[in-house]
């Protein structure tokens, strides 16, 4: 089965379609440490998101680049949406009941 193209329309190769594109800047997230009060930006790879069955068990975590503290903060629906959309690794927690 071959693809058909409308009369008068030329096919475009992938290389030609993406020839003018530039690289996309990596996504960064602003965060703060409750221990040292440091403010910084983190790449998606520096964050982890855990999605649980309730609001109490849904959170994101990271290690503070300033003081090394393990930080865990609650993640509401909007935060979950932003983090997953930005490529943060996600762990889905399941209930054992």
C-alpha positions in Angstrom: 0.0 0.0 0.0 1.5 3.3 -1.0 0.8 6.8 0.5 -1.0 9.1 -1.8 -0.3 12.8 -2.0 -2.7 15.4 -3.2 -2.2 16.5 -6.8 0.4 19.3 -7.1 1.8 18.6 -3.6 5.3 17.3 -3.2 6.4 15.0 -0.5 8.9 16.3 2.0 11.6 14.3 3.5 12.1 14.3 7.3 15.6 15.9 6.9 14.1 18.7 4.9 11.2 19.2 7.3 13.6 19.6 10.3 16.5 21.4 8.5 15.7 24.8 9.9 15.0 23.8 13.5 17.3 24.6 16.3 17.9 22.6 19.4 15.3 23.1 22.2 16.5 24.4 25.6 16.2 21.8 28.4 13.4 22.2 30.8 14.4 23.6 34.2 12.3 23.9 37.4 12.7 26.5 40.1 12.9 25.0 43.6 13.8 25.9 47.1 15.3 24.1 50.1 13.4 24.4 53.4 16.6 23.6 55.3 19.1 26.1 54.0 16.6 28.4 52.3 18.6 28.1 49.0 16.8 29.0 45.7 17.9 27.3 42.5 16.9 25.7 39.2 16.9 22.0 38.7 16.9 19.9 35.5 14.1 17.3 35.1 16.7 14.6 35.8 17.3 16.0 39.3 13.7 15.5 40.4 11.6 12.5 41.1 7.8 12.4 41.3 5.8 9.8 43.2 2.1 9.6 42.5 0.1 7.9 45.2 -3.5 7.1 45.9 -4.1 10.3 47.9 -2.8 13.9 48.2 -0.6 12.8 51.1 1.1 10.2 49.1 1.8 12.3 46.0 5.0 14.2 46.2 8.2 15.2 44.4 11.7 15.0 45.8 15.2 16.2 45.1 18.5 16.7 46.8 19.4 20.3 47.5 22.5 21.3 45.5 23.5 23.8 48.1 23.4 21.8 51.4 22.8 18.2 50.2 19.5 17.8 52.2 16.9 15.4 50.9 13.8 17.5 50.1 10.3 16.1 49.8 7.4 18.4 48.9 3.7 17.7 48.2 2.5 17.7 44.6 -1.0 18.8 43.7 -2.6 18.2 40.3 -1.0 21.2 38.7 2.5 20.3 39.9 2.1 16.7 38.7 1.0 18.0 35.3 4.0 20.4 35.0 6.6 17.8 36.2 5.4 15.0 34.0 5.1 17.4 31.0 8.7 18.5 31.7 10.1 14.9 31.6 10.5 14.3 35.3 10.8 10.6 36.1 7.6 9.3 37.7 6.9 6.5 40.1 3.3 5.3 40.6 2.7 4.1 44.1 0.0 1.3 44.4 -2.0 0.5 47.5 -1.4 -3.0 49.0 -5.0 -3.1 50.3 
